[in-house]
Amino acid sequence: MALPLGRSGRLLRQVREGMVVYDRHRAHVGTVAAVYLGGEDPAVAAILPATAPRGLAARGFVAIEAGPLAARCYAASGQLAAVEGGRVLLNVGGDYLVRR
């Protein structure tokens, strides 16, 4: 499995299930449900919605549970701004995330 390179890859490797996710405006997005570091895995690619950008699975992503009535959303590794304690901060607004 290929691991993501650079700053976004280092951040992705720090993310753990259960961390709270906030967007660039510090608005609560949800909780990390799963982290995928990247690579070519057809099973992982199959769980992503059809609207997901091409290559998202290869680069790595974070699956976010937004709540019981909200759709699960996905943040690409490049959308991570920081990982601080139990929080994941995104560099985009919540409306820029891929939703299922």
N, C-alpha and C positions, 0 to 999 in steps of 0.2 A: 504494500500500500504506500503510495506517495504521500508524504507529509507536506502541508503547505509551508511555503518559505516566507521569510520576511517578517515584518512587524505583525501583520494580521495573523500569520501562522502562530507566532508566539502567543498572541492574545487568545486565539482559539484553543490552544493547548491548556490555558489557565481556566477555561470555563468548565463548570461542573453542573450536573443536574441539581435543580432546586434553587439555583441562584436567581435573584430578582433582576429583571431586565427593564431598563429605562431608555427612552429615545433621546435624541439630541436636545429636546426641550425639557428634559427631566420628567416627562410624563411616564407613568407606569405602563409598560407594555404587557408584561406577564412574567411567567416563571420558566426557566430553562427545563424543557422536557427531555432533550437529548442533544448530544454533540457528535457531529461526524467530522473527522479530521480531513477527509478527502480521499480521493482515489477512484478507481473505476470499479464500482460495485453495482451491478444491475438491480439488486434487491433494494439498495438505498435509493437509487434513481427512481425506482418504481413508486416509492412513497411520496415523492414530491408532486405537487399539483402540476397540471399541464401548463400553467402560466409561469412556472419557474424559469428563470433565465437558463439558457443552455450552458452547461458546464458547471452549474452550481454544486452538484455532487462531487465533481472532480476537485473543486477548490476548497470544499469544506463549508459547513454551515451549522447554525444553531437552530433547533426546533423549539418554538416558544408556545407554551399553553397560555392563551390570553384570557381564559376564564371558561366557566361551564357553558355559557351561551355564545361565546365568540369562537371564530374559526382559529385553528392553529396557524401560526405564522412562522416564517423562516427568515433568518438573517444570515446573509453571506459573510464569510470571514472578513471581507473587506469593509463590511458595515460596522465592525466593532471598533470603538474608539478607545475603550479602557476596560480593565477588569480590576475592580477595587473591592477588596474584602469579599462580601457576598453579593456584590452588584456587578452587573454587566451594563456598560454605557455604550449606546450606539451613536454613530455619527450621522444618522439620518432620522427623519421623523417616522413615527409608527406607520404612517400612511404609505411609506415607500417599501414596506416589507411585503414579501410574497405571502399570500394567504391561501388557505385551503378551505 
